[in-house]
Amino acid sequence: MRHFGVSFVVTFVLMALAGWWGYNHGGSAGLLSALWICAVLGVMEVSLSFDNAVVNASVLRHWSEFWRKLFLTVGILVAVFGMRLVFPLLIVSVATGLGLFDVWTMATTTPDEYSRHLTEAHAQVAAFGGAFLLLVFLNFLFDEDKEHHWLGWIEEKLGAIGTGGLAVLLTLAGVFACMSMVPAQDQLSVLTAGVVGVVVYLAVSWLSELLEQDPPAGVETDDAQPSGAGAGAVVATVARGSIGGFLYLEVLDASFSFDGVIGAFAITKDVVIIMLGLAIGAMFVRSLTVFLVHKGTLDEYVYLEHGAHYAIGILALIMLASVKYHIPEWFTGLSGVAFILISLWSSIRYKRRHAA
């Protein structure tokens, strides 16, 4: 429970804020409604982002303690306030030409209008997020260095013939297919958003690989040196590429979070309650990530990471298809959970076979 202690404290504070907000806008009935909706949104966010937590853990387990703590402090601030509040406001600001303060006023005074503008930008955001997530999945699928192959010889063969170039080619094909499904007046913006998603993934990957090269000459990297024992240790940590990984996880979180924001408007139009509820979910996703890292869960259940990436692949296809077709949020959430549970079951069977 120690991994989730902070999340429970934050949940208590945010639920209190939600109750205060609801009471000021609707009395006792508003208070109860705000608390209920906030709790529902928190659970929804966790269900939609469980696979995100597993992928986060697969990256985070290779980091030093310094970068893990940075991810859990600065990273959570970016995830909660940046991706779940400022990012949607910024999208509406760009779409309408209004300032951020004017958009915030719109969100709090005329939430239906704010929701309409945000929904109108769904195709572009879905193309960006879908392209980024599809590259995450395909590069995992085409990784021939994986020690375990969930789909056996099929996955092993795909790892042998697949390359990063093929992943980009297939993703761009998905973006063009996505573009063909929208009206003519939106095709250029959707195409641009999808290409930007590909560019952002490649840029973050390049930065990560650049920083993961050997530290420059003269930088002390002695493992026996205590953490924080001098500037050399910090520079060496940075030079090992955690900045690139940090950016990768934040963009990954952004791709996941916007779908949750859009889905939240089907439950309530109150942007404050949406932010508080999704923030609770984001905190538990972060705590779950740390739990998986500290417990070594991904090493113990060898196919769990596979299930998370396949869930991301399905989510990417759902996002690209959602530019034209409405796909219920419950289906999106359950499809991810299903892959996680099946991969967990496969991992348990794998452990039993090898134990025997």
ROTOR-517528 format. One record per residue (C-alpha): x negated, y negated, z negated. Coordinates in steps of 0.02 Angstrom, whole numbers, padded with zeros to 5 digits, always signed. Example, Ala and Ser with C-alpha at 12.3 -4.5 7.8 and 13.67 -1.06 7.14 Angstrom:
2
-00615+00225-00390;-00684+00053-00357;
***
This chain:
356
+00000+00000+00000;-00148-00117-00023;-00158-00141+00165;+00021-00208+00168;+00015-00314+00009;-00015-00479+00098;+00123-00438+00223;+00249-00411+00083;+00199-00576+00002;+00215-00668+00168;+00381-00582+00199;+00448-00643+00032;+00393-00822+00070;+00462-00822+00248;+00627-00742+00194;+00643-00878+00062;+00614-01010+00196;+00743-00926+00308;+00869-00924+00165;+00836-01108+00128;+00856-01153+00312;+01017-01052+00327;+01089-01126+00167;+01056-01305+00226;+01143-01271+00391;+01286-01159+00337;+01299-01144+00149;+01306-00973+00066;+01368-00888+00225;+01224-00967+00323;+01100-00907+00192;+01157-00725+00203;+01164-00732+00392;+00989-00805+00404;+00917-00672+00288;+00999-00530+00384;+00947-00594+00556;+00771-00629+00496;+00754-00450+00432;+00824-00378+00595;+00702-00481+00699;+00557-00422+00592;+00603-00240+00618;+00629-00270+00804;+00458-00349+00821;+00373-00203+00734;+00464-00076+00844;+00418-00170+01003;+00236-00195+00951;+00191-00030+00868;+00092+00022+01022;+00008-00148+01016;-00053-00107+00840;-00128+00058+00898;-00220-00025+01043;-00279-00164+00926;-00347-00032+00808;-00439+00056+00950;-00533-00106+00984;-00548-00166+00804;-00627-00006+00736;-00788-00047+00830;-00802-00221+00756;-00900-00283+00607;-00809-00331+00448;-00837-00516+00489;-00740-00507+00651;-00604-00399+00575;-00573-00532+00442;-00574-00668+00576;-00444-00572+00675;-00335-00556+00519;-00348-00742+00473;-00370-00851+00626;-00294-00717+00736;-00134-00706+00635;-00113-00895+00639;-00129-00892+00828;-00010-00744+00840;+00125-00817+00726;+00123-01002+00765;+00036-01003+00933;+00119-00859+01025;+00289-00855+00940;+00323-01041+00922;+00206-01155+01020;+00190-01044+01174;+00379-01037+01210;+00391-01225+01176;+00247-01255+01297;+00333-01151+01432;+00493-01253+01418;+00389-01414+01414;+00303-01367+01578;+00468-01313+01657;+00563-01471+01609;+00424-01601+01606;+00469-01650+01427;+00346-01674+01284;+00325-01541+01150;+00414-01649+01020;+00562-01674+01138;+00568-01486+01172;+00565-01451+00984;+00710-01573+00963;+00803-01481+01101;+00768-01313+01018;+00835-01369+00849;+00982-01476+00907;+01038-01393+01070;+00973-01215+01057;+01082-01153+01201;+00997-01273+01321;+00825-01224+01254;+00868-01040+01274;+00926-01071+01453;+00763-01156+01502;+00661-01020+01418;+00759-00883+01506;+00737-00970+01674;+00548-00952+01653;+00563-00766+01616;+00514-00707+01791;+00349-00802+01789;+00304-00748+01612;+00353-00568+01649;+00241-00567+01804;+00094-00633+01702;+00119-00514+01556;+00161-00365+01667;+00003-00388+01771;-00108-00404+01618;-00033-00253+01529;-00037-00147+01687;-00224-00179+01701;-00246-00130+01518;-00159+00035+01553;-00242+00074+01720;-00417+00039+01657;-00386+00158+01512;-00314+00289+01630;-00463+00275+01750;-00593+00285+01611;-00691+00443+01648;-00789+00428+01486;-00638+00471+01378;-00678+00618+01266;-00500+00685+01266;-00373+00694+01409;-00192+00700+01353;-00127+00756+01525;-00267+00883+01548;-00343+00902+01720;-00225+00770+01796;-00293+00633+01683;-00470+00699+01704;-00453+00691+01894;-00381+00514+01888;-00528+00463+01779;-00648+00533+01909;-00573+00448+02062;-00508+00288+01980;-00611+00129+01969;-00588-00048+01908;-00563-00103+02088;-00422+00022+02112;-00340-00041+01952;-00342-00219+02019;-00277-00161+02189;-00130-00067+02112;-00090-00213+01996;-00089-00338+02140;+00025-00219+02235;+00141-00220+02084;+00137-00411+02081;+00183-00420+02266;+00325-00296+02236;+00381-00404+02090;+00375-00560+02201;+00484-00477+02332;+00624-00452+02205;+00651-00636+02163;+00736-00773+02267;+00629-00861+02398;+00614-01021+02295;+00535-00925+02151;+00418-00811+02249;+00266-00926+02248;+00276-00961+02061;+00298-00775+02020;+00152-00728+02134;+00044-00862+02054;+00088-00804+01878;+00047-00623+01919;-00120-00669+01999;-00162-00777+01847;-00128-00624+01737;-00254-00525+01839;-00381-00668+01834;-00364-00687+01645;-00393-00501+01618;-00547-00501+01730;-00614-00660+01648;-00595-00591+01472;-00673-00424+01524;-00820-00515+01605;-00846-00622+01451;-00839-00470+01338;-00965-00374+01444;-01079-00525+01453;-01081-00546+01265;-01103-00360+01234;-01274-00364+01317;-01427-00352+01207;-01453-00506+01097;-01578-00634+01158;-01760-00615+01108;-01797-00677+00934;-01624-00638+00864;-01636-00528+00710;-01525-00373+00725;-01592-00266+00584;-01446-00163+00520;-01520-00167+00346;-01498-00354+00338;-01351-00399+00224;-01196-00474+00303;-01209-00662+00303;-01394-00659+00257;-01434-00795+00382;-01392-00875+00548;-01479-00733+00641;-01352-00605+00580;-01206-00713+00636;-01282-00748+00807;-01316-00563+00830;-01136-00522+00785;-01072-00649+00911;-01192-00585+01043;-01121-00410+01027;-00962-00466+01111;-00830-00487+00977;-00779-00655+01048;-00728-00571+01209;-00635-00437+01112;-00550-00570+01006;-00487-00660+01162;-00433-00494+01237;-00326-00451+01085;-00248-00624+01080;-00196-00618+01264;-00133-00441+01237;-00029-00502+01091;+00039-00645+01196;+00095-00523+01330;+00188-00421+01199;+00259-00566+01099;+00352-00662+01234;+00462-00513+01273;+00510-00511+01089;+00549-00698+01093;+00665-00677+01241;+00750-00528+01160;+00772-00625+00998;+00885-00751+01084;+01010-00610+01112;+01026-00603+00922;+01019-00787+00874;+00987-00956+00956;+00907-01030+00800;+00723-01055+00848;+00668-01073+00666;+00745-00906+00614;+00671-00826+00770;+00497-00888+00725;+00512-00832+00544;+00580-00660+00587;+00451-00625+00723;+00314-00690+00607;+00362-00559+00478;+00350-00424+00611;+00182-00492+00672;+00111-00484+00495;+00160-00302+00476;+00088-00260+00647;-00078-00338+00590;-00071-00240+00426;-00032-00080+00520;-00183-00113+00631;-00297-00127+00480;-00220+00029+00402;-00255+00130+00560;-00435+00068+00562;-00475+00099+00379;-00392+00270+00375;-00478+00327+00534;-00309+00377+00604;-00363+00365+00786;-00507+00485+00753;-00393+00605+00661;-00250+00599+00787;-00345+00601+00951;-00199+00571+01070;-00122+00425+00976;-00222+00298+01076;-00166+00384+01236;+00017+00371+01186;-00003+00185+01148;-00081+00151+01318;+00053+00249+01409;+00182+00148+01313;+00094-00010+01373;+00101+00057+01551;+00289+00082+01538;+00309-00090+01460;+00210-00167+01604;+00324-00086+01733;+00477-00140+01634;+00415-00320+01629;+00381-00322+01817;+00553-00246+01853;+00639-00366+01732;+00617-00512+01854;+00771-00442+01941;+00848-00308+01830;+00905-00328+01651;+00828-00193+01544;+00896-00183+01364;+00773-00221+01225;+00822-00060+01136;+00762+00041+01286;+00597-00053+01290;+00569-00024+01105;+00622+00159+01105;+00515+00202+01257;+00360+00141+01166;+00405+00231+01005;+00440+00391+01103;+00266+00393+01179;+00188+00362+01008;+00287+00504+00928;+00249+00627+01070;+00064+00584+01064;+00066+00606+00875;+00146+00778+00894;+00016+00824+01026;-00123+00767+00908;-00056+00875+00766;-00050+01026+00881;-00228+00988+00937;-00286+00983+00754;-00201+01147+00713;-00276+01235+00864;-00452+01179+00823;-00430+01213+00637;-00381+01390+00680;
***
